[in-house]
Amino acid sequence: MASCHRGKKQPNSEARAYHIRFNPPDSSTYRYNTTSDFLITVIGGEESFATHTTSRFTVNYLISKDSNDVVLEITFDKIDYHEVNGAGVHEVDAANTPGPVREILKQMKTADFFARVRPADLTLTLGGVQELVNTVTDAYYSEANRPQASDYWGQWAERELVWKNLDPLVWVALDSVRHPGDHWADTSTNLEQINFKINRYFQFDTVKAGMAMIRSQGRISNDKRGTWVLGKVVTGMLTGNESGKCLIDTATGMPGEMDDLIDVEGDVQIEGHKARIRVLKMITMMGGKVK
């Protein structure tokens, strides 16, 4: 999950005020279609490679309330996961050759997971994924290798399958009074296969039919904790841009549509070798309340 630092807003006192917060109705159900596209290209002698993953999901969220928290019961109607590595294409889904990925996807389509959202700061916690992964690794790995395999596949399943759907729900923190025309800033950290800092500048554009249009323009820079790509430590300067927009229900804080694009590149050293990195990350989501 990305970490956030909330900046101060610039008020527009002449416009109507909206207190938008994450507050979907108790016992309601939301359904979203999400597409995620992630491309990393590294050019530099023996270190040259490309990784491209595309994921498509249909996800349901059954809402309940627990004290001040919102609990999401998560079920998947559809999961398609495609991976391209170099010249080879690996299309992974429940119908493909046996293996841990296939089995994880198969079981996730019939399992329930839970996420807990704290509306005050949009902190998200997740439950149920690691337990499912453990049943898969128990079947595919020897007892000696299970702890390492369980940790690896647990992180993979949460990052590639679950957080790609949860993060768009809380793409922008809005638990405060805002006016159309307001601007504010947030800082977050991308942790998906490569890490970098995103400084986003949001604008509250308009409200039509109860849906607020929020836009963002961002700048990318290095994470102060250091940089890694696909598990390899890299040194150098990464720069780039982010742009996105989201339609948010002013009454519930739930999105109706969202898309975000990140384009990052830079000259780096990977394990002592010079290389040029470029990262493209695109995500789109559409849906809403179904009952």
Order of alpha helices (4+ residues) and beta strands (2+ residues): beta-beta-beta-beta-beta-beta-alpha-beta-beta-alpha-alpha-alpha-beta-beta-beta-beta-beta-beta-beta-beta-beta
